[in-house]
Amino acid sequence: MPVSRMFMNGYRCLACSAYYEQDFSGFLCSACGGNLDISYDYPAAARSFIDGLDDGFRGMFRYQPLLPVREPDPSFPLLVGGTPLYQASRLGGLAGLRKLYLKDDSRNPSASLKDRASAVVVRRALDIGAKVISAASTGNAGSSLACIAAAHGLQSVIFVPQNAPPAKLAQSLAFGARVLAIRGNYDQAFDLCLAASEEFGWFNRSTGFNPYTREGKKTCAFEIWEDLGRKVPDRVVVPSGDGNMLSGMWKGWCDLEAAGLIDRLPKIDCAQSNASDAISRTVLRIRNNGETTADWQEVAVEAVHATTLADSISVDRPRDGLAAVQAIIQSGGEAVAVPDEAILHAVAEVAALTGVFPEPAAAAPWAAVKQLAGDQLIEPDELTVCIVSGSGLKDIASARDAAGQPCVIDPDLESVRAAMDQQPLPLIG
Ligand SMILES: Cc1ncc(COP(=O)(O)O)c(C=O)c1O
């Protein structure tokens, strides 16, 4: 890949708009504590970005001109990104939708979209010479960081709630991370990771704190755009806990617009559980009360007591909540919160009708789409993309709850006949 220039300009605070030059080494805005957004010299980056699309380089670093990393790295040891976009006609048909797509990001190295963020953070760590990277995680960010760090020979320290799904913990351990399982929830793990990273000088990847995570996640939008023949979908539905995946999705489309490559933006809808709905509540409060968003510093993001079974989106206080709320409001998207039962049902439905196996959080977008369709908030011909953000293999207990149990039989034909009589195969249309 021929590009070697970095087009990143600096950092802008999403709350108070304070600006920091490229050499700023903080994570949050020094003036107000808000989250930072990375900006680029878009006109200059656009030409290199377009040229880079034709050079056959696979994975997310093909978008280097719009990434905050110093060199393109053809030798990046794992393929991150480049995941498939599937048309899901039979699934869409259930909700009367003719143009439903699934972006299957479970096909990343650690089986979640989080790898996009980890890849950029690890590249940044290499650029600044950091050797140990830490992260607070509900499970996936940790296993993702452990995976990408292992591939580069870097150390990782992961802070997770003790009750994170065993598969996610096992992944992190197998990748050689130091896993600190907290007797507490994700929000406590987050605060502890922050304090420990400051104390021990670790580079903290935590979502909604490190501005580089959003940059990695936005590459998911670039891929959707390319796979749709450089077209913009009508809406993208993103599972949301901290809100960073969603703000990353919005950033991707905004970058394409700023680079002059698209002339309209999609709606970005959040998909949450109604047992972890801080972002949805905030959007609804703003809309229902007619609150002004002229000054984002004045906008309070709700906190809740999260209890959802969709562990990846179980968050009390969303750490990138303001950016997510901005994205939904600015894009004209919907804030959707669905019951956990609908999420579990969606796991089985997505898997059985498409062959893509989502973990609960990753099935939430489909549950949200059905709710939107039921409320007539989505048109049958709207081109809608659901983000499948993590694999169902990460949470087998939920998958079993969603899909039921096998029929245990004796090893003879008579037992097969009895089982088939008892429960005939469903008719497939
Ligand atoms: C599979 C999956 N989906 C969705 C999310 C939500 O992302 P965010 O917390 O940035 O909103 C996560 C976060 O851990 C996740 O692991």
The ligand as an ORCA input file, in Angstrom:
! r2SCAN-3c Opt
* xyz 0 1
  C     -21.118     -7.832     20.608
  C     -21.281     -6.423     21.064
  N     -22.274     -5.710     20.540
  C     -22.495     -4.431     20.914
  C     -21.710     -3.831     21.875
  C     -22.022     -2.424     22.283
  O     -20.993     -1.528     21.965
  P     -20.902     -0.169     22.770
  O     -20.657     -0.514     24.210
  O     -19.813      0.602     22.150
  O     -22.242      0.500     22.623
  C     -20.670     -4.553     22.462
  C     -19.839     -3.975     23.515
  O     -19.173     -4.662     24.256
  C     -20.438     -5.884     22.027
  O     -19.454     -6.626     22.537
*
